């Protein structure tokens, strides 16, 4: 990383809910009523996401 590239903003991993300083964008959730949101994972869990998913994206089992 060079001096002109800012460090990524820490985000929560959508798989285990842990804060990561190396977030990987794995999905974007669009909303018809306003701004959507980005879904991030840590590098370790990013490989579990192969692309956009249908249905609920954040199940309770991921945070239990």
N, CA, C, O and CB atoms as a CASP TS submission, in Angstrom:
PFRMAT TS
TARGET T0000
AUTHOR 0000-0000-0000
METHOD Language model
MODEL 1
PARENT N/A
ATOM      1  N   UNK     1       0.841  -1.165   0.000  1.00  0.00           N
ATOM      2  CA  UNK     1       0.000   0.000   0.000  1.00  0.00           C
ATOM      3  C   UNK     1       0.891   1.234   0.000  1.00  0.00           C
ATOM      4  O   UNK     1       1.834   1.312   0.787  1.00  0.00           O
ATOM      5  CB  UNK     1      -0.959  -0.005   1.210  1.00  0.00           C
ATOM      6  N   UNK     2       0.609   2.197  -0.866  1.00  0.00           N
ATOM      7  CA  UNK     2       1.426   3.403  -0.884  1.00  0.00           C
ATOM      8  C   UNK     2       0.791   4.487  -0.016  1.00  0.00           C
ATOM      9  O   UNK     2      -0.306   4.294   0.507  1.00  0.00           O
ATOM     10  CB  UNK     2       1.611   3.909  -2.326  1.00  0.00           C
ATOM     11  N   UNK     3       1.460   5.611   0.140  1.00  0.00           N
ATOM     12  CA  UNK     3       0.995   6.660   1.036  1.00  0.00           C
ATOM     13  C   UNK     3      -0.302   7.318   0.583  1.00  0.00           C
ATOM     14  O   UNK     3      -1.017   7.876   1.415  1.00  0.00           O
ATOM     15  CB  UNK     3       2.053   7.700   1.175  1.00  0.00           C
ATOM     16  N   UNK     4      -0.631   7.273  -0.708  1.00  0.00           N
ATOM     17  CA  UNK     4      -1.838   7.923  -1.197  1.00  0.00           C
ATOM     18  C   UNK     4      -3.075   7.035  -1.103  1.00  0.00           C
ATOM     19  O   UNK     4      -4.184   7.515  -1.336  1.00  0.00           O
ATOM     20  CB  UNK     4      -1.637   8.354  -2.619  1.00  0.00           C
ATOM     21  N   UNK     5      -2.918   5.754  -0.767  1.00  0.00           N
ATOM     22  CA  UNK     5      -4.057   4.844  -0.637  1.00  0.00           C
ATOM     23  C   UNK     5      -4.460   4.741   0.827  1.00  0.00           C
ATOM     24  O   UNK     5      -3.679   4.273   1.656  1.00  0.00           O
ATOM     25  CB  UNK     5      -3.719   3.441  -1.209  1.00  0.00           C
ATOM     26  N   UNK     6      -5.687   5.182   1.152  1.00  0.00           N
ATOM     27  CA  UNK     6      -6.103   5.094   2.558  1.00  0.00           C
ATOM     28  C   UNK     6      -6.345   3.642   2.970  1.00  0.00           C
ATOM     29  O   UNK     6      -6.694   2.801   2.143  1.00  0.00           O
ATOM     30  CB  UNK     6      -7.378   5.926   2.793  1.00  0.00           C
ATOM     31  N   UNK     7      -6.157   3.365   4.240  1.00  0.00           N
ATOM     32  CA  UNK     7      -6.431   2.036   4.777  1.00  0.00           C
ATOM     33  C   UNK     7      -7.935   1.787   4.714  1.00  0.00           C
ATOM     34  O   UNK     7      -8.717   2.722   4.891  1.00  0.00           O
ATOM     35  CB  UNK     7      -5.900   1.896   6.242  1.00  0.00           C
ATOM     36  N   UNK     8      -8.357   0.543   4.464  1.00  0.00           N
ATOM     37  CA  UNK     8      -9.792   0.264   4.415  1.00  0.00           C
ATOM     38  C   UNK     8     -10.451   0.512   5.765  1.00  0.00           C
ATOM     39  O   UNK     8      -9.843   0.323   6.819  1.00  0.00           O
ATOM     40  CB  UNK     8     -10.038  -1.176   3.971  1.00  0.00           C
ATOM     41  N   UNK     9     -11.702   0.937   5.706  1.00  0.00           N
ATOM     42  CA  UNK     9     -12.497   1.154   6.918  1.00  0.00           C
ATOM     43  C   UNK     9     -12.820  -0.204   7.535  1.00  0.00           C
ATOM     44  O   UNK     9     -13.266  -1.096   6.813  1.00  0.00           O
ATOM     45  CB  UNK     9     -13.811   1.954   6.602  1.00  0.00           C
ATOM     46  N   UNK    10     -12.615  -0.400   8.833  1.00  0.00           N
ATOM     47  CA  UNK    10     -12.984  -1.675   9.449  1.00  0.00           C
ATOM     48  C   UNK    10     -14.486  -1.936   9.275  1.00  0.00           C
ATOM     49  O   UNK    10     -15.294  -1.014   9.386  1.00  0.00           O
ATOM     50  CB  UNK    10     -12.606  -1.680  10.952  1.00  0.00           C
ATOM     51  N   UNK    11     -14.848  -3.164   9.009  1.00  0.00           N
ATOM     52  CA  UNK    11     -16.239  -3.571   8.830  1.00  0.00           C
ATOM     53  C   UNK    11     -16.458  -4.881   9.574  1.00  0.00           C
ATOM     54  O   UNK    11     -15.506  -5.569   9.942  1.00  0.00           O
ATOM     55  CB  UNK    11     -16.596  -3.720   7.316  1.00  0.00           C
ATOM     56  N   UNK    12     -17.724  -5.213   9.790  1.00  0.00           N
ATOM     57  CA  UNK    12     -18.063  -6.472  10.430  1.00  0.00           C
ATOM     58  C   UNK    12     -18.221  -7.567   9.389  1.00  0.00           C
ATOM     59  O   UNK    12     -18.829  -7.351   8.341  1.00  0.00           O
ATOM     60  CB  UNK    12     -19.341  -6.331  11.255  1.00  0.00           C
ATOM     61  N   UNK    13     -17.682  -8.728   9.672  1.00  0.00           N
ATOM     62  CA  UNK    13     -17.813  -9.891   8.808  1.00  0.00           C
ATOM     63  C   UNK    13     -19.244 -10.406   8.911  1.00  0.00           C
ATOM     64  O   UNK    13     -19.744 -10.635  10.013  1.00  0.00           O
ATOM     65  CB  UNK    13     -16.785 -11.002   9.192  1.00  0.00           C
ATOM     66  N   UNK    14     -19.897 -10.588   7.780  1.00  0.00           N
ATOM     67  CA  UNK    14     -21.285 -11.044   7.790  1.00  0.00           C
ATOM     68  C   UNK    14     -21.408 -12.512   8.189  1.00  0.00           C
ATOM     69  O   UNK    14     -22.510 -12.979   8.478  1.00  0.00           O
ATOM     70  CB  UNK    14     -21.909 -10.831   6.425  1.00  0.00           C
ATOM     71  N   UNK    15     -20.318 -13.231   8.209  1.00  0.00           N
ATOM     72  CA  UNK    15     -20.379 -14.642   8.579  1.00  0.00           C
ATOM     73  C   UNK    15     -20.306 -14.844  10.086  1.00  0.00           C
ATOM     74  O   UNK    15     -21.144 -15.542  10.657  1.00  0.00           O
ATOM     75  CB  UNK    15     -19.256 -15.403   7.907  1.00  0.00           C
ATOM     76  N   UNK    16     -19.310 -14.240  10.736  1.00  0.00           N
ATOM     77  CA  UNK    16     -19.147 -14.468  12.175  1.00  0.00           C
ATOM     78  C   UNK    16     -19.355 -13.224  13.035  1.00  0.00           C
ATOM     79  O   UNK    16     -19.284 -13.304  14.261  1.00  0.00           O
ATOM     80  CB  UNK    16     -17.785 -15.014  12.437  1.00  0.00           C
ATOM     81  N   UNK    17     -19.609 -12.078  12.407  1.00  0.00           N
ATOM     82  CA  UNK    17     -19.903 -10.860  13.162  1.00  0.00           C
ATOM     83  C   UNK    17     -18.694 -10.192  13.793  1.00  0.00           C
ATOM     84  O   UNK    17     -18.844  -9.247  14.567  1.00  0.00           O
ATOM     85  CB  UNK    17     -20.877 -11.170  14.222  1.00  0.00           C
ATOM     86  N   UNK    18     -17.498 -10.669  13.475  1.00  0.00           N
ATOM     87  CA  UNK    18     -16.285 -10.096  14.049  1.00  0.00           C
ATOM     88  C   UNK    18     -15.805  -8.915  13.207  1.00  0.00           C
ATOM     89  O   UNK    18     -15.915  -8.924  11.981  1.00  0.00           O
ATOM     90  CB  UNK    18     -15.179 -11.166  14.154  1.00  0.00           C
ATOM     91  N   UNK    19     -15.281  -7.918  13.875  1.00  0.00           N
ATOM     92  CA  UNK    19     -14.734  -6.754  13.192  1.00  0.00           C
ATOM     93  C   UNK    19     -13.456  -7.154  12.464  1.00  0.00           C
ATOM     94  O   UNK    19     -12.589  -7.815  13.037  1.00  0.00           O
ATOM     95  CB  UNK    19     -14.461  -5.600  14.192  1.00  0.00           C
ATOM     96  N   UNK    20     -13.341  -6.753  11.201  1.00  0.00           N
ATOM     97  CA  UNK    20     -12.139  -7.048  10.422  1.00  0.00           C
ATOM     98  C   UNK    20     -11.564  -5.765   9.856  1.00  0.00           C
ATOM     99  O   UNK    20     -12.299  -4.886   9.406  1.00  0.00           O
ATOM    100  CB  UNK    20     -12.447  -8.043   9.288  1.00  0.00           C
ATOM    101  N   UNK    21     -10.254  -5.666   9.884  1.00  0.00           N
ATOM    102  CA  UNK    21      -9.575  -4.504   9.310  1.00  0.00           C
ATOM    103  C   UNK    21      -9.210  -4.744   7.842  1.00  0.00           C
ATOM    104  O   UNK    21      -8.616  -3.881   7.195  1.00  0.00           O
ATOM    105  CB  UNK    21      -8.313  -4.174  10.118  1.00  0.00           C
ATOM    106  N   UNK    22      -9.570  -5.920   7.326  1.00  0.00           N
ATOM    107  CA  UNK    22      -9.323  -6.267   5.923  1.00  0.00           C
ATOM    108  C   UNK    22     -10.631  -6.719   5.278  1.00  0.00           C
ATOM    109  O   UNK    22     -10.713  -7.852   4.803  1.00  0.00           O
ATOM    110  CB  UNK    22      -8.236  -7.382   5.805  1.00  0.00           C
ATOM    111  N   UNK    23     -11.656  -5.865   5.248  1.00  0.00           N
ATOM    112  CA  UNK    23     -12.956  -6.294   4.720  1.00  0.00           C
ATOM    113  C   UNK    23     -12.915  -6.572   3.224  1.00  0.00           C
ATOM    114  O   UNK    23     -12.214  -5.902   2.464  1.00  0.00           O
ATOM    115  CB  UNK    23     -14.007  -5.241   5.007  1.00  0.00           C
ATOM    116  N   UNK    24     -13.686  -7.580   2.823  1.00  0.00           N
ATOM    117  CA  UNK    24     -13.826  -7.944   1.418  1.00  0.00           C
ATOM    118  C   UNK    24     -15.308  -7.788   1.075  1.00  0.00           C
ATOM    119  O   UNK    24     -16.162  -8.394   1.721  1.00  0.00           O
ATOM    120  CB  UNK    24     -13.306  -9.421   1.132  1.00  0.00           C
ATOM    121  N   UNK    25     -15.612  -6.981   0.065  1.00  0.00           N
ATOM    122  CA  UNK    25     -16.990  -6.788  -0.361  1.00  0.00           C
ATOM    123  C   UNK    25     -17.479  -8.079  -1.009  1.00  0.00           C
ATOM    124  O   UNK    25     -16.916  -8.523  -2.010  1.00  0.00           O
ATOM    125  CB  UNK    25     -17.116  -5.581  -1.344  1.00  0.00           C
ATOM    126  N   UNK    26     -18.546  -8.697  -0.433  1.00  0.00           N
ATOM    127  CA  UNK    26     -19.043  -9.962  -0.967  1.00  0.00           C
ATOM    128  C   UNK    26     -20.437  -9.836  -1.577  1.00  0.00           C
ATOM    129  O   UNK    26     -20.854 -10.722  -2.323  1.00  0.00           O
ATOM    130  CB  UNK    26     -19.060 -11.005   0.125  1.00  0.00           C
ATOM    131  N   UNK    27     -21.165  -8.764  -1.284  1.00  0.00           N
ATOM    132  CA  UNK    27     -22.506  -8.613  -1.828  1.00  0.00           C
ATOM    133  C   UNK    27     -22.962  -7.174  -1.641  1.00  0.00           C
ATOM    134  O   UNK    27     -22.432  -6.442  -0.805  1.00  0.00           O
ATOM    135  CB  UNK    27     -23.493  -9.595  -1.154  1.00  0.00           C
ATOM    136  N   UNK    28     -23.945  -6.784  -2.426  1.00  0.00           N
ATOM    137  CA  UNK    28     -24.595  -5.488  -2.282  1.00  0.00           C
ATOM    138  C   UNK    28     -26.083  -5.749  -2.193  1.00  0.00           C
ATOM    139  O   UNK    28     -26.646  -6.448  -3.035  1.00  0.00           O
ATOM    140  CB  UNK    28     -24.248  -4.519  -3.471  1.00  0.00           C
ATOM    141  N   UNK    29     -26.732  -5.187  -1.167  1.00  0.00           N
ATOM    142  CA  UNK    29     -28.163  -5.359  -0.983  1.00  0.00           C
ATOM    143  C   UNK    29     -28.826  -4.069  -1.435  1.00  0.00           C
ATOM    144  O   UNK    29     -28.599  -3.009  -0.853  1.00  0.00           O
ATOM    145  CB  UNK    29     -28.525  -5.706   0.509  1.00  0.00           C
ATOM    146  N   UNK    30     -29.648  -4.162  -2.478  1.00  0.00           N
ATOM    147  CA  UNK    30     -30.317  -2.996  -3.027  1.00  0.00           C
ATOM    148  C   UNK    30     -31.673  -2.815  -2.366  1.00  0.00           C
ATOM    149  O   UNK    30     -32.312  -3.785  -1.959  1.00  0.00           O
ATOM    150  CB  UNK    30     -30.471  -3.122  -4.547  1.00  0.00           C
ATOM    151  N   UNK    31     -32.104  -1.567  -2.264  1.00  0.00           N
ATOM    152  CA  UNK    31     -33.372  -1.255  -1.635  1.00  0.00           C
ATOM    153  C   UNK    31     -34.153  -0.298  -2.509  1.00  0.00           C
ATOM    154  O   UNK    31     -33.595   0.666  -3.034  1.00  0.00           O
ATOM    155  CB  UNK    31     -33.161  -0.663  -0.239  1.00  0.00           C
ATOM    156  N   UNK    32     -35.439  -0.556  -2.667  1.00  0.00           N
ATOM    157  CA  UNK    32     -36.270   0.335  -3.471  1.00  0.00           C
ATOM    158  C   UNK    32     -36.689   1.570  -2.684  1.00  0.00           C
ATOM    159  O   UNK    32     -37.185   2.533  -3.268  1.00  0.00           O
ATOM    160  CB  UNK    32     -37.503  -0.405  -3.974  1.00  0.00           C
ATOM    161  N   UNK    33     -36.498   1.556  -1.368  1.00  0.00           N
ATOM    162  CA  UNK    33     -36.930   2.677  -0.543  1.00  0.00           C
ATOM    163  C   UNK    33     -35.786   3.596  -0.124  1.00  0.00           C
ATOM    164  O   UNK    33     -35.990   4.489   0.698  1.00  0.00           O
ATOM    165  CB  UNK    33     -37.625   2.162   0.677  1.00  0.00           C
ATOM    166  N   UNK    34     -34.620   3.401  -0.658  1.00  0.00           N
ATOM    167  CA  UNK    34     -33.496   4.264  -0.294  1.00  0.00           C
ATOM    168  C   UNK    34     -32.177   3.613  -0.631  1.00  0.00           C
ATOM    169  O   UNK    34     -32.090   2.713  -1.467  1.00  0.00           O
ATOM    170  CB  UNK    34     -33.539   4.606   1.184  1.00  0.00           C
ATOM    171  N   UNK    35     -31.170   4.089   0.035  1.00  0.00           N
ATOM    172  CA  UNK    35     -29.828   3.573  -0.216  1.00  0.00           C
ATOM    173  C   UNK    35     -29.721   2.119   0.221  1.00  0.00           C
ATOM    174  O   UNK    35     -30.273   1.725   1.249  1.00  0.00           O
ATOM    175  CB  UNK    35     -28.779   4.424   0.509  1.00  0.00           C
ATOM    176  N   UNK    36     -29.017   1.342  -0.555  1.00  0.00           N
ATOM    177  CA  UNK    36     -28.774  -0.046  -0.202  1.00  0.00           C
ATOM    178  C   UNK    36     -27.604  -0.130   0.761  1.00  0.00           C
ATOM    179  O   UNK    36     -27.202   0.871   1.355  1.00  0.00           O
ATOM    180  CB  UNK    36     -28.506  -0.895  -1.456  1.00  0.00           C
ATOM    181  N   UNK    37     -27.070  -1.307   0.908  1.00  0.00           N
ATOM    182  CA  UNK    37     -25.945  -1.496   1.814  1.00  0.00           C
ATOM    183  C   UNK    37     -24.968  -2.508   1.222  1.00  0.00           C
ATOM    184  O   UNK    37     -25.341  -3.349   0.404  1.00  0.00           O
ATOM    185  CB  UNK    37     -26.433  -1.959   3.205  1.00  0.00           C
ATOM    186  N   UNK    38     -23.744  -2.412   1.643  1.00  0.00           N
ATOM    187  CA  UNK    38     -22.717  -3.351   1.225  1.00  0.00           C
ATOM    188  C   UNK    38     -22.554  -4.412   2.303  1.00  0.00           C
ATOM    189  O   UNK    38     -22.687  -4.130   3.494  1.00  0.00           O
ATOM    190  CB  UNK    38     -21.374  -2.626   0.951  1.00  0.00           C
ATOM    191  N   UNK    39     -22.269  -5.617   1.878  1.00  0.00           N
ATOM    192  CA  UNK    39     -22.067  -6.736   2.791  1.00  0.00           C
ATOM    193  C   UNK    39     -20.600  -7.141   2.688  1.00  0.00           C
ATOM    194  O   UNK    39     -20.083  -7.379   1.596  1.00  0.00           O
ATOM    195  CB  UNK    39     -23.030  -7.945   2.457  1.00  0.00           C
ATOM    196  N   UNK    40     -19.948  -7.214   3.824  1.00  0.00           N
ATOM    197  CA  UNK    40     -18.516  -7.517   3.874  1.00  0.00           C
ATOM    198  C   UNK    40     -18.259  -8.815   4.622  1.00  0.00           C
ATOM    199  O   UNK    40     -19.070  -9.250   5.439  1.00  0.00           O
ATOM    200  CB  UNK    40     -17.747  -6.372   4.536  1.00  0.00           C
ATOM    201  N   UNK    41     -17.132  -9.417   4.333  1.00  0.00           N
ATOM    202  CA  UNK    41     -16.653 -10.583   5.054  1.00  0.00           C
ATOM    203  C   UNK    41     -15.160 -10.399   5.293  1.00  0.00           C
ATOM    204  O   UNK    41     -14.513  -9.600   4.616  1.00  0.00           O
ATOM    205  CB  UNK    41     -16.948 -11.906   4.267  1.00  0.00           C
ATOM    206  N   UNK    42     -14.622 -11.129   6.245  1.00  0.00           N
ATOM    207  CA  UNK    42     -13.180 -11.110   6.456  1.00  0.00           C
ATOM    208  C   UNK    42     -12.553 -11.955   5.346  1.00  0.00           C
ATOM    209  O   UNK    42     -13.253 -12.749   4.718  1.00  0.00           O
ATOM    210  CB  UNK    42     -12.793 -11.653   7.893  1.00  0.00           C
ATOM    211  N   UNK    43     -11.267 -11.806   5.094  1.00  0.00           N
ATOM    212  CA  UNK    43     -10.627 -12.584   4.028  1.00  0.00           C
ATOM    213  C   UNK    43     -10.831 -14.097   4.182  1.00  0.00           C
ATOM    214  O   UNK    43     -10.972 -14.805   3.185  1.00  0.00           O
ATOM    215  CB  UNK    43      -9.143 -12.278   3.996  1.00  0.00           C
ATOM    216  N   UNK    44     -10.848 -14.585   5.401  1.00  0.00           N
ATOM    217  CA  UNK    44     -11.011 -16.017   5.657  1.00  0.00           C
ATOM    218  C   UNK    44     -12.385 -16.512   5.201  1.00  0.00           C
ATOM    219  O   UNK    44     -12.491 -17.601   4.638  1.00  0.00           O
ATOM    220  CB  UNK    44     -10.814 -16.314   7.149  1.00  0.00           C
ATOM    221  N   UNK    45     -13.445 -15.718   5.441  1.00  0.00           N
ATOM    222  CA  UNK    45     -14.797 -16.149   5.112  1.00  0.00           C
ATOM    223  C   UNK    45     -15.282 -15.674   3.747  1.00  0.00           C
ATOM    224  O   UNK    45     -16.331 -16.124   3.286  1.00  0.00           O
ATOM    225  CB  UNK    45     -15.736 -15.666   6.159  1.00  0.00           C
ATOM    226  N   UNK    46     -14.557 -14.790   3.095  1.00  0.00           N
ATOM    227  CA  UNK    46     -14.990 -14.267   1.798  1.00  0.00           C
ATOM    228  C   UNK    46     -15.129 -15.373   0.758  1.00  0.00           C
ATOM    229  O   UNK    46     -15.980 -15.290  -0.127  1.00  0.00           O
ATOM    230  CB  UNK    46     -14.008 -13.213   1.302  1.00  0.00           C
ATOM    231  N   UNK    47     -14.308 -16.397   0.859  1.00  0.00           N
ATOM    232  CA  UNK    47     -14.367 -17.501  -0.103  1.00  0.00           C
ATOM    233  C   UNK    47     -15.668 -18.293   0.003  1.00  0.00           C
ATOM    234  O   UNK    47     -16.007 -19.041  -0.915  1.00  0.00           O
ATOM    235  CB  UNK    47     -13.185 -18.432   0.103  1.00  0.00           C
ATOM    236  N   UNK    48     -16.396 -18.143   1.099  1.00  0.00           N
ATOM    237  CA  UNK    48     -17.668 -18.853   1.272  1.00  0.00           C
ATOM    238  C   UNK    48     -18.779 -18.246   0.424  1.00  0.00           C
ATOM    239  O   UNK    48     -19.821 -18.876   0.243  1.00  0.00           O
ATOM    240  CB  UNK    48     -18.078 -18.843   2.738  1.00  0.00           C
ATOM    241  N   UNK    49     -18.585 -17.053  -0.093  1.00  0.00           N
ATOM    242  CA  UNK    49     -19.598 -16.350  -0.879  1.00  0.00           C
ATOM    243  C   UNK    49     -19.199 -16.381  -2.337  1.00  0.00           C
ATOM    244  O   UNK    49     -18.143 -15.868  -2.708  1.00  0.00           O
ATOM    245  CB  UNK    49     -19.779 -14.891  -0.393  1.00  0.00           C
ATOM    246  N   UNK    50     -20.039 -16.982  -3.167  1.00  0.00           N
ATOM    247  CA  UNK    50     -19.702 -17.132  -4.573  1.00  0.00           C
ATOM    248  C   UNK    50     -20.428 -16.135  -5.464  1.00  0.00           C
ATOM    249  O   UNK    50     -20.300 -16.199  -6.687  1.00  0.00           O
ATOM    250  CB  UNK    50     -20.014 -18.527  -5.023  1.00  0.00           C
ATOM    251  N   UNK    51     -21.173 -15.230  -4.887  1.00  0.00           N
ATOM    252  CA  UNK    51     -21.884 -14.243  -5.689  1.00  0.00           C
ATOM    253  C   UNK    51     -23.199 -13.872  -5.031  1.00  0.00           C
ATOM    254  O   UNK    51     -23.484 -14.302  -3.913  1.00  0.00           O
ATOM    255  CB  UNK    51     -22.130 -14.771  -7.103  1.00  0.00           C
ATOM    256  N   UNK    52     -24.004 -13.071  -5.725  1.00  0.00           N
ATOM    257  CA  UNK    52     -25.288 -12.658  -5.161  1.00  0.00           C
ATOM    258  C   UNK    52     -26.141 -13.863  -4.794  1.00  0.00           C
ATOM    259  O   UNK    52     -26.171 -14.861  -5.514  1.00  0.00           O
ATOM    260  CB  UNK    52     -26.041 -11.766  -6.147  1.00  0.00           C
ATOM    261  N   UNK    53     -26.822 -13.760  -3.685  1.00  0.00           N
ATOM    262  CA  UNK    53     -27.672 -14.829  -3.204  1.00  0.00           C
ATOM    263  C   UNK    53     -29.121 -14.368  -3.242  1.00  0.00           C
ATOM    264  O   UNK    53     -29.399 -13.173  -3.151  1.00  0.00           O
ATOM    265  CB  UNK    53     -27.266 -15.260  -1.780  1.00  0.00           C
ATOM    266  N   UNK    54     -30.035 -15.308  -3.375  1.00  0.00           N
ATOM    267  CA  UNK    54     -31.443 -14.948  -3.301  1.00  0.00           C
ATOM    268  C   UNK    54     -31.933 -15.206  -1.887  1.00  0.00           C
ATOM    269  O   UNK    54     -31.416 -16.080  -1.191  1.00  0.00           O
ATOM    270  CB  UNK    54     -32.284 -15.743  -4.338  1.00  0.00           C
ATOM    271  N   UNK    55     -32.917 -14.454  -1.472  1.00  0.00           N
ATOM    272  CA  UNK    55     -33.479 -14.630  -0.138  1.00  0.00           C
ATOM    273  C   UNK    55     -32.654 -13.910   0.909  1.00  0.00           C
ATOM    274  O   UNK    55     -31.789 -13.098   0.580  1.00  0.00           O
ATOM    275  CB  UNK    55     -33.575 -16.104   0.205  1.00  0.00           C
ATOM    276  N   UNK    56     -32.924 -14.209   2.179  1.00  0.00           N
ATOM    277  CA  UNK    56     -32.203 -13.540   3.273  1.00  0.00           C
ATOM    278  C   UNK    56     -30.708 -13.785   3.192  1.00  0.00           C
ATOM    279  O   UNK    56     -30.270 -14.895   2.888  1.00  0.00           O
ATOM    280  CB  UNK    56     -32.727 -14.013   4.625  1.00  0.00           C
ATOM    281  N   UNK    57     -29.934 -12.760   3.462  1.00  0.00           N
ATOM    282  CA  UNK    57     -28.489 -12.865   3.362  1.00  0.00           C
ATOM    283  C   UNK    57     -27.815 -13.086   4.704  1.00  0.00           C
ATOM    284  O   UNK    57     -26.725 -13.657   4.752  1.00  0.00           O
ATOM    285  CB  UNK    57     -27.937 -11.637   2.724  1.00  0.00           C
ATOM    286  N   UNK    58     -28.422 -12.657   5.780  1.00  0.00           N
ATOM    287  CA  UNK    58     -27.787 -12.768   7.085  1.00  0.00           C
ATOM    288  C   UNK    58     -28.687 -13.578   8.012  1.00  0.00           C
ATOM    289  O   UNK    58     -29.541 -13.020   8.700  1.00  0.00           O
ATOM    290  CB  UNK    58     -27.497 -11.365   7.683  1.00  0.00           C
ATOM    291  N   UNK    59     -28.497 -14.870   8.028  1.00  0.00           N
ATOM    292  CA  UNK    59     -29.298 -15.736   8.890  1.00  0.00           C
ATOM    293  C   UNK    59     -28.777 -15.714  10.313  1.00  0.00           C
ATOM    294  O   UNK    59     -27.597 -15.447  10.545  1.00  0.00           O
ATOM    295  CB  UNK    59     -29.306 -17.165   8.358  1.00  0.00           C
ATOM    296  N   UNK    60     -29.647 -15.992  11.261  1.00  0.00           N
ATOM    297  CA  UNK    60     -29.299 -15.988  12.673  1.00  0.00           C
ATOM    298  C   UNK    60     -28.173 -16.976  12.976  1.00  0.00           C
ATOM    299  O   UNK    60     -27.400 -16.766  13.911  1.00  0.00           O
ATOM    300  CB  UNK    60     -30.523 -16.317  13.514  1.00  0.00           C
ATOM    301  N   UNK    61     -28.077 -18.052  12.191  1.00  0.00           N
ATOM    302  CA  UNK    61     -27.038 -19.050  12.460  1.00  0.00           C
ATOM    303  C   UNK    61     -25.641 -18.503  12.281  1.00  0.00           C
ATOM    304  O   UNK    61     -24.686 -19.094  12.784  1.00  0.00           O
ATOM    305  CB  UNK    61     -27.221 -20.241  11.566  1.00  0.00           C
ATOM    306  N   UNK    62     -25.488 -17.382  11.574  1.00  0.00           N
ATOM    307  CA  UNK    62     -24.170 -16.810  11.365  1.00  0.00           C
ATOM    308  C   UNK    62     -23.685 -16.028  12.569  1.00  0.00           C
ATOM    309  O   UNK    62     -22.493 -15.736  12.665  1.00  0.00           O
ATOM    310  CB  UNK    62     -24.180 -15.924  10.157  1.00  0.00           C
ATOM    311  N   UNK    63     -24.568 -15.681  13.487  1.00  0.00           N
ATOM    312  CA  UNK    63     -24.180 -14.849  14.620  1.00  0.00           C
ATOM    313  C   UNK    63     -24.338 -15.581  15.945  1.00  0.00           C
ATOM    314  O   UNK    63     -24.174 -14.962  16.996  1.00  0.00           O
ATOM    315  CB  UNK    63     -24.999 -13.577  14.635  1.00  0.00           C
ATOM    316  N   UNK    64     -24.644 -16.848  15.938  1.00  0.00           N
ATOM    317  CA  UNK    64     -24.932 -17.575  17.155  1.00  0.00           C
ATOM    318  C   UNK    64     -23.754 -18.177  17.765  1.00  0.00           C
ATOM    319  O   UNK    64     -23.860 -18.824  18.807  1.00  0.00           O
ATOM    320  CB  UNK    64     -25.902 -18.600  16.917  1.00  0.00           C
TER
END
